[in-house]
C-alpha cells in the first residue's frame, strides 16, 4: 500500500497536475487573445492578474506553511524572490505582446523551445546528467534539436491554408491589402521573436525556481512573493506606458473575464502547480509537457477565435 501511495504522489499526481496546468495555460492565451482584440492592454492585464493572484496566494501561503519548518526569511531570500519576479515580469511582457502580434497557436508551438533550453541549462548547471553513449541522452539531444527546428519552421514558414478563417478577409482589390499582408507577416515574425525570448526566459526562471526551492521549500510563499514583485514592477511601467486611465477601467465583458481567469487559474493555480512540479520532479520534467499545448491551442484557436490555420503554423 505504501508503494502504491508513493507511486501516486510521485508519478501519477505530478503527471495529471502538470497536464491540467498546461490546459489552463492554453485557455489563458485564448482568453487573452480574445480580450486584446477588444482593446485590452497587456500592461493592464499583467498588473491586475498579479494583484489578484497575490491576494489569493497570501492566505494560502499563511495557512499551508505556518507549521512548516522553513529557513529564516532574510533579505537575501527576498532578493532571490524579487529576482524571480523581475524575470517573470519580462517573460510575461514578451509572451503576451508576442501573442498580441500573432496568436495562441504560435505561442504554444514556440513552447517547443522551453524543454530544449531547459535541458541545455540543466546540463550546464549539472542538474541533469548527459551520457553521449546512453540511448536516453541521445533521444533527449535529438528531441531538443527537432524542437528548435520545429519552432523556427513555425515562425518562418507559412505554408498552404488548411482551415480558412470564420470571417471573410478583405478582397484582393483593396488598395491596402498588400501592405496589410506585409504588416501581418512582420507582426508574425516579431511576435515569434518575442515569444522565443519569453520561453528562453521561462527556462531560466524554471531553473532558478528549482534551485531556490531546494533552499526554501515553500511553493505558496514563493508564488506569492513572485506575484508581489511582478506587481511592483508592472504597476509603474504600466502607468508610464499606458497613461490613459480609461484603459484601466474594465467593463463587464471579455476583458474582465480574461483578467479574472488569469489571476485565478493562471497566476494562482497554474503557477502553484508549476512550482510544485519543479520541486517534486525538477525543471526538465515540467518543461517536457509544454509541446502538449500545441494541439490544444490549435483546436481552441480555430473554434473560438476563428484563426486561419496554415500548414507551417
LUMMIKE-188282 format. One record per residue (C-alpha): residue in one letter; y, z, x. Coordinates in pm, 1 decimal, padded with zeros to 6 digits. Each point is the difference from the previous one (the first is absolute). Layout:
N
+---------+----------+----------+----------+
: residuo :       py :       pz :       px :
+---------+----------+----------+----------+
:       A :        Y :        Z :        X :
...
+---------+----------+----------+----------+
This chain:
313
+---------+----------+----------+----------+
: residuo :       py :       pz :       px :
+---------+----------+----------+----------+
:       X :  00000.0 :  00000.0 :  00000.0 :
:       X :  00231.8 :  00081.7 :  00287.7 :
:       X : -00067.0 : -00342.9 :  00149.6 :
:       X :  00083.7 : -00163.1 : -00332.5 :
:       X :  00327.8 :  00189.9 : -00023.9 :
:       X :  00086.9 : -00095.8 :  00357.3 :
:       X : -00071.5 : -00368.8 : -00068.0 :
:       X :  00209.4 :  00007.8 : -00317.1 :
:       X :  00305.8 :  00161.7 :  00159.9 :
:       X : -00022.7 : -00184.4 :  00331.9 :
:       X : -00102.4 : -00348.0 : -00118.1 :
:       X :  00014.1 : -00059.6 : -00376.7 :
:       X :  00322.7 :  00182.9 : -00083.1 :
:       X :  00207.6 : -00155.8 :  00284.0 :
:       X : -00128.2 : -00345.1 : -00098.7 :
:       X :  00082.9 :  00038.1 : -00370.1 :
:       X :  00334.5 :  00168.4 :  00068.5 :
:       X :  00111.3 : -00265.6 :  00250.5 :
:       X : -00097.0 : -00288.9 : -00228.8 :
:       X :  00187.4 :  00165.9 : -00287.1 :
:       X :  00305.1 :  00050.0 :  00220.6 :
:       X : -00003.7 : -00369.3 :  00095.8 :
:       X : -00009.2 : -00096.7 : -00367.9 :
:       X :  00301.2 :  00221.1 : -00073.7 :
:       X :  00183.5 : -00150.7 :  00298.1 :
:       X : -00051.3 : -00352.2 : -00131.5 :
:       X :  00117.9 :  00115.5 : -00342.4 :
:       X :  00308.9 :  00138.7 :  00170.7 :
:       X :  00083.7 : -00335.1 :  00159.9 :
:       X : -00045.8 : -00174.0 : -00335.8 :
:       X :  00235.2 :  00244.4 : -00176.2 :
:       X :  00251.7 : -00024.7 :  00283.6 :
:       X :  00004.5 : -00380.5 :  00000.7 :
:       X :  00046.5 : -00003.6 : -00377.3 :
:       X :  00285.9 :  00252.3 :  00030.2 :
:       X :  00174.0 : -00171.0 :  00289.6 :
:       X :  00013.4 : -00325.1 : -00196.8 :
:       X :  00199.4 :  00198.6 : -00257.6 :
:       X :  00252.5 :  00106.3 :  00261.3 :
:       X : -00143.4 :  00321.8 :  00145.1 :
:       X :  00120.0 :  00071.1 :  00355.2 :
:       X : -00267.7 :  00099.7 :  00247.3 :
:       X :  00238.7 :  00263.8 :  00138.7 :
:       X :  00015.2 :  00164.5 : -00341.5 :
:       X : -00375.6 : -00039.6 : -00039.4 :
:       X : -00087.2 :  00173.9 :  00328.4 :
:       X :  00251.9 :  00282.4 : -00046.6 :
:       X : -00104.0 :  00092.1 : -00353.7 :
:       X : -00372.4 : -00038.7 :  00073.6 :
:       X :  00015.4 :  00239.3 :  00295.6 :
:       X :  00208.2 :  00250.0 : -00199.1 :
:       X : -00255.4 :  00002.5 : -00284.5 :
:       X : -00291.1 :  00035.8 :  00240.0 :
:       X :  00168.9 :  00283.0 :  00192.3 :
:       X :  00052.2 :  00192.5 : -00324.5 :
:       X : -00364.1 : -00052.0 : -00098.1 :
:       X : -00155.2 :  00084.3 :  00336.3 :
:       X :  00206.2 :  00317.1 :  00058.0 :
:       X : -00199.8 :  00218.1 : -00245.9 :
:       X : -00324.2 : -00170.6 :  00108.4 :
:       X :  00073.1 :  00084.0 :  00363.5 :
:       X :  00071.5 :  00361.4 : -00088.5 :
:       X : -00299.7 :  00068.4 : -00225.0 :
:       X : -00254.7 : -00199.1 :  00200.8 :
:       X :  00090.1 :  00130.4 :  00344.5 :
:       X :  00133.7 :  00349.0 : -00062.8 :
:       X : -00331.4 :  00154.9 :  00108.6 :
:       X : -00077.5 : -00256.4 :  00268.2 :
:       X :  00029.1 :  00132.1 :  00357.0 :
:       X :  00249.2 : -00240.4 :  00157.6 :
:       X :  00192.3 : -00007.1 :  00327.9 :
:       X :  00352.6 :  00136.5 : -00013.2 :
:       X :  00252.2 : -00246.7 : -00144.9 :
:       X :  00225.6 : -00058.7 :  00298.6 :
:       X :  00285.6 : -00237.5 :  00077.7 :
:       X : -00247.0 : -00215.0 :  00191.5 :
:       X : -00225.8 : -00031.3 : -00305.1 :
:       X :  00296.8 : -00092.5 : -00217.9 :
:       X :  00107.9 : -00255.6 :  00261.7 :
:       X : -00339.5 : -00167.5 : -00019.3 :
:       X :  00014.2 : -00009.5 : -00379.4 :
:       X :  00351.0 : -00144.1 :  00016.6 :
:       X : -00120.8 : -00268.3 :  00243.9 :
:       X : -00264.2 : -00098.1 : -00254.0 :
:       X :  00274.0 : -00011.6 : -00262.7 :
:       X :  00209.4 : -00235.4 :  00215.5 :
:       X : -00293.9 : -00232.7 :  00061.8 :
:       X : -00092.9 :  00016.7 : -00368.0 :
:       X :  00354.7 : -00087.2 : -00104.8 :
:       X :  00016.5 : -00307.1 :  00226.0 :
:       X : -00353.0 : -00098.4 : -00103.8 :
:       X :  00083.1 :  00021.6 : -00371.6 :
:       X :  00331.7 : -00182.1 :  00044.6 :
:       X : -00172.4 : -00291.1 :  00174.8 :
:       X : -00284.3 : -00001.4 : -00250.5 :
:       X :  00205.5 :  00005.5 : -00319.4 :
:       X :  00254.9 : -00252.2 :  00127.4 :
:       X : -00290.5 : -00220.1 :  00105.1 :
:       X : -00150.6 :  00018.8 : -00349.2 :
:       X :  00341.1 : -00076.8 : -00149.0 :
:       X :  00017.6 : -00321.4 :  00205.2 :
:       X : -00363.1 : -00097.6 : -00063.2 :
:       X : -00248.7 :  00160.5 : -00241.1 :
:       X : -00269.3 :  00271.9 : -00019.8 :
:       X : -00275.6 : -00247.4 :  00087.9 :
:       X :  00156.1 : -00072.1 :  00339.2 :
:       X :  00049.5 :  00372.5 :  00055.5 :
:       X : -00367.8 :  00065.5 : -00064.2 :
:       X : -00104.6 : -00295.5 :  00216.7 :
:       X :  00214.4 :  00125.6 :  00287.8 :
:       X : -00176.9 :  00333.8 : -00028.6 :
:       X : -00271.4 : -00169.5 :  00208.9 :
:       X :  00220.9 :  00089.9 :  00296.0 :
:       X : -00030.9 :  00371.1 : -00068.9 :
:       X : -00366.8 :  00048.8 :  00099.1 :
:       X :  00048.7 : -00232.1 :  00298.3 :
:       X :  00302.2 :  00180.5 :  00145.3 :
:       X : -00143.2 :  00342.1 : -00087.8 :
:       X : -00319.8 : -00089.1 :  00186.0 :
:       X :  00197.8 : -00109.5 :  00308.4 :
:       X :  00214.9 :  00313.5 : -00001.9 :
:       X : -00301.5 :  00225.5 : -00052.3 :
:       X : -00164.7 : -00154.2 :  00306.9 :
:       X :  00315.4 :  00034.7 :  00212.0 :
:       X :  00033.8 :  00365.4 : -00098.8 :
:       X : -00376.0 :  00059.0 :  00046.5 :
:       X : -00049.8 :  00090.7 : -00364.0 :
:       X : -00258.4 : -00279.4 : -00029.7 :
:       X : -00261.9 : -00096.0 :  00259.7 :
:       X : -00052.3 : -00363.4 :  00097.4 :
:       X : -00325.0 : -00124.7 :  00152.7 :
:       X :  00002.1 : -00374.7 :  00058.8 :
:       X : -00379.7 : -00021.0 : -00000.5 :
:       X : -00023.7 :  00186.0 : -00328.0 :
:       X : -00054.1 : -00209.1 : -00313.7 :
:       X :  00229.9 :  00234.5 : -00193.0 :
:       X :  00285.8 : -00043.0 :  00247.8 :
:       X : -00048.9 : -00377.3 :  00010.3 :
:       X :  00015.1 : -00015.3 : -00379.9 :
:       X :  00322.0 :  00204.6 : -00000.4 :
:       X :  00159.5 : -00229.2 :  00259.2 :
:       X : -00096.3 : -00316.8 : -00188.5 :
:       X :  00116.2 :  00150.0 : -00329.0 :
:       X :  00330.8 :  00098.1 :  00158.6 :
:       X :  00064.6 : -00354.0 :  00129.8 :
:       X : -00097.1 : -00154.6 : -00334.1 :
:       X :  00231.5 :  00242.2 : -00183.2 :
:       X :  00297.3 : -00093.8 :  00219.5 :
:       X : -00074.7 : -00372.0 : -00032.4 :
:       X : -00031.7 :  00032.2 : -00377.9 :
:       X :  00333.6 :  00178.1 : -00026.7 :
:       X :  00171.7 : -00276.1 :  00200.4 :
:       X : -00155.3 : -00268.7 : -00220.2 :
:       X :  00126.3 :  00173.1 : -00314.1 :
:       X :  00357.8 :  00002.0 :  00131.2 :
:       X :  00015.8 : -00346.4 :  00159.9 :
:       X : -00231.8 : -00208.8 : -00220.6 :
:       X :  00072.8 : -00066.1 : -00365.2 :
:       X : -00279.8 : -00234.9 : -00103.2 :
:       X : -00061.2 : -00171.3 : -00334.6 :
:       X :  00079.4 :  00167.3 : -00331.1 :
:       X : -00305.0 :  00175.0 : -00147.9 :
:       X :  00151.1 :  00179.9 : -00300.9 :
:       X :  00335.3 : -00121.1 : -00138.6 :
:       X :  00272.7 :  00249.0 : -00101.3 :
:       X :  00034.2 :  00120.2 : -00357.5 :
:       X :  00361.7 : -00113.3 : -00023.9 :
:       X :  00116.8 : -00356.2 :  00049.2 :
:       X :  00175.2 : -00063.5 :  00330.4 :
:       X :  00318.8 : -00201.3 :  00045.0 :
:       X : -00049.8 : -00371.8 : -00024.3 :
:       X :  00005.1 : -00208.0 :  00317.8 :
:       X :  00307.8 : -00183.3 : -00121.9 :
:       X :  00206.4 :  00317.9 :  00030.0 :
:       X :  00243.9 : -00049.8 :  00292.8 :
:       X : -00064.6 :  00343.6 :  00147.5 :
:       X : -00379.0 : -00015.8 : -00016.5 :
:       X : -00045.6 : -00098.7 :  00365.4 :
:       X :  00233.2 :  00271.1 :  00124.4 :
:       X : -00166.1 :  00252.5 : -00228.5 :
:       X : -00342.0 : -00097.7 :  00134.9 :
:       X :  00115.9 :  00038.9 :  00359.7 :
:       X :  00155.2 :  00334.3 : -00089.0 :
:       X : -00321.6 :  00119.5 : -00163.5 :
:       X : -00200.6 : -00102.6 :  00306.5 :
:       X :  00244.5 :  00180.9 :  00229.7 :
:       X : -00018.4 :  00312.0 : -00218.9 :
:       X : -00378.3 : -00018.8 :  00014.2 :
:       X : -00001.4 : -00007.6 :  00381.3 :
:       X :  00263.1 :  00275.1 :  00032.4 :
:       X : -00190.1 :  00206.6 : -00254.6 :
:       X : -00318.0 : -00050.9 :  00200.0 :
:       X :  00174.7 :  00110.0 :  00319.3 :
:       X :  00130.5 :  00315.9 : -00168.9 :
:       X : -00341.7 :  00077.5 : -00143.5 :
:       X : -00152.8 : -00050.9 :  00344.2 :
:       X :  00243.6 :  00251.9 :  00144.8 :
:       X : -00071.7 :  00240.0 : -00283.4 :
:       X : -00377.2 : -00009.5 :  00044.4 :
:       X :  00022.2 :  00038.8 :  00378.8 :
:       X :  00220.1 :  00305.6 : -00055.1 :
:       X : -00251.7 :  00124.6 : -00257.8 :
:       X : -00265.3 : -00007.2 :  00271.3 :
:       X :  00224.0 :  00205.4 :  00229.8 :
:       X :  00069.0 :  00236.0 : -00292.1 :
:       X : -00373.8 :  00040.5 : -00068.2 :
:       X : -00081.1 :  00071.2 :  00364.7 :
:       X :  00277.3 :  00259.7 :  00032.1 :
:       X : -00096.7 :  00163.3 : -00329.4 :
:       X : -00362.9 :  00028.3 :  00109.4 :
:       X :  00108.0 :  00166.1 :  00326.4 :
:       X :  00245.1 :  00237.3 : -00174.2 :
:       X : -00258.9 :  00100.9 : -00257.4 :
:       X : -00229.9 :  00123.7 :  00273.5 :
:       X :  00272.2 :  00244.4 :  00103.0 :
:       X :  00129.2 :  00076.5 : -00350.7 :
:       X : -00281.6 : -00065.3 : -00253.7 :
:       X :  00201.3 :  00017.7 : -00321.5 :
:       X :  00037.0 : -00338.5 : -00166.5 :
:       X :  00208.3 :  00124.1 : -00294.7 :
:       X :  00258.1 :  00156.0 :  00231.9 :
:       X :  00006.2 : -00312.7 :  00216.3 :
:       X :  00052.0 : -00229.5 : -00300.7 :
:       X :  00275.5 :  00229.2 : -00132.7 :
:       X :  00197.1 :  00005.5 :  00325.4 :
:       X : -00048.8 : -00373.2 :  00055.4 :
:       X :  00146.4 : -00069.7 : -00344.9 :
:       X :  00288.7 :  00239.7 :  00062.5 :
:       X :  00072.4 : -00165.2 :  00335.1 :
:       X : -00012.5 : -00348.6 : -00151.2 :
:       X :  00230.5 :  00112.5 : -00281.6 :
:       X :  00248.4 :  00147.8 :  00249.8 :
:       X :  00011.9 : -00338.3 :  00176.1 :
:       X : -00012.8 : -00229.1 : -00301.0 :
:       X :  00277.4 :  00168.7 : -00202.0 :
:       X :  00293.2 : -00060.0 :  00239.7 :
:       X : -00133.8 : -00341.6 :  00100.2 :
:       X : -00036.3 : -00094.0 : -00365.5 :
:       X :  00351.0 :  00119.5 : -00087.9 :
:       X :  00149.2 : -00204.9 :  00284.7 :
:       X : -00200.7 : -00316.8 : -00064.7 :
:       X : -00005.5 :  00035.1 : -00380.3 :
:       X :  00348.2 :  00138.1 : -00082.6 :
:       X : -00008.1 : -00124.2 : -00360.3 :
:       X : -00053.5 :  00318.2 : -00203.8 :
:       X : -00132.6 : -00205.0 : -00289.1 :
:       X : -00306.9 : -00086.2 :  00207.9 :
:       X : -00087.9 :  00370.9 :  00018.5 :
:       X :  00007.6 :  00046.8 : -00378.4 :
:       X : -00338.5 : -00098.8 : -00136.7 :
:       X : -00053.3 : -00122.3 : -00355.8 :
:       X : -00326.9 :  00072.7 : -00177.7 :
:       X : -00177.2 : -00320.0 :  00098.5 :
:       X : -00227.5 : -00138.2 :  00270.0 :
:       X :  00229.1 :  00131.1 :  00276.5 :
:       X : -00043.8 :  00361.2 : -00109.4 :
:       X : -00372.2 : -00057.3 : -00056.4 :
:       X : -00042.2 : -00138.5 :  00351.4 :
:       X :  00179.3 :  00296.4 :  00158.0 :
:       X : -00197.6 :  00256.5 : -00200.2 :
:       X : -00326.1 : -00174.7 :  00084.6 :
:       X :  00097.6 : -00012.9 :  00366.8 :
:       X :  00102.2 :  00365.1 :  00012.7 :
:       X : -00308.5 :  00128.8 : -00181.0 :
:       X : -00282.4 : -00240.8 :  00085.1 :
:       X :  00126.6 : -00150.5 :  00324.3 :
:       X :  00200.8 :  00248.7 :  00203.8 :
:       X : -00192.0 :  00300.4 : -00136.3 :
:       X : -00359.2 : -00086.8 : -00095.4 :
:       X : -00038.3 : -00296.4 :  00235.6 :
:       X :  00160.8 :  00179.7 :  00294.6 :
:       X : -00207.0 :  00315.6 : -00047.8 :
:       X : -00326.3 : -00195.3 : -00020.3 :
:       X :  00104.2 : -00212.4 :  00297.6 :
:       X :  00088.8 :  00305.4 :  00209.9 :
:       X : -00315.5 :  00186.3 : -00102.8 :
:       X : -00207.9 : -00304.8 :  00093.6 :
:       X :  00166.1 : -00010.2 :  00342.0 :
:       X : -00097.4 :  00362.0 :  00061.1 :
:       X : -00357.2 : -00033.4 : -00128.8 :
:       X : -00099.5 : -00349.0 :  00119.2 :
:       X :  00266.2 : -00113.5 :  00247.7 :
:       X :  00259.6 : -00282.0 :  00004.6 :
:       X : -00238.9 : -00291.6 :  00060.7 :
:       X : -00212.1 :  00089.9 : -00304.9 :
:       X :  00304.7 :  00016.2 : -00228.3 :
:       X :  00144.6 : -00325.8 :  00135.2 :
:       X : -00326.7 : -00187.8 : -00062.6 :
:       X :  00061.9 :  00018.6 : -00376.6 :
:       X :  00332.5 : -00187.4 :  00012.9 :
:       X : -00148.2 : -00351.7 : -00037.7 :
:       X : -00157.1 :  00113.4 : -00329.6 :
:       X :  00346.3 : -00016.9 : -00153.5 :
:       X :  00020.5 : -00379.3 :  00042.8 :
:       X : -00231.8 : -00087.2 : -00289.4 :
:       X :  00160.0 :  00264.8 : -00222.3 :
:       X :  00351.9 : -00125.4 :  00074.5 :
:       X : -00089.2 : -00365.8 : -00059.9 :
:       X : -00142.9 :  00070.4 : -00343.8 :
:       X :  00278.9 :  00236.7 : -00109.4 :
:       X :  00275.0 : -00220.9 :  00144.2 :
:       X : -00120.5 : -00309.2 : -00185.5 :
:       X : -00055.1 :  00188.5 : -00327.4 :
:       X :  00304.3 :  00227.5 : -00015.5 :
:       X :  00261.9 : -00172.7 :  00217.0 :
:       X : -00090.0 : -00362.1 : -00070.6 :
:       X : -00032.1 : -00072.5 :  00372.4 :
:       X : -00097.3 : -00348.3 :  00107.9 :
:       X : -00307.4 :  00019.6 :  00223.3 :
:       X : -00037.5 : -00238.6 :  00294.4 :
:       X : -00313.2 : -00038.9 :  00207.7 :
:       X :  00159.7 :  00134.3 :  00319.1 :
:       X :  00151.5 :  00295.0 : -00177.4 :
+---------+----------+----------+----------+
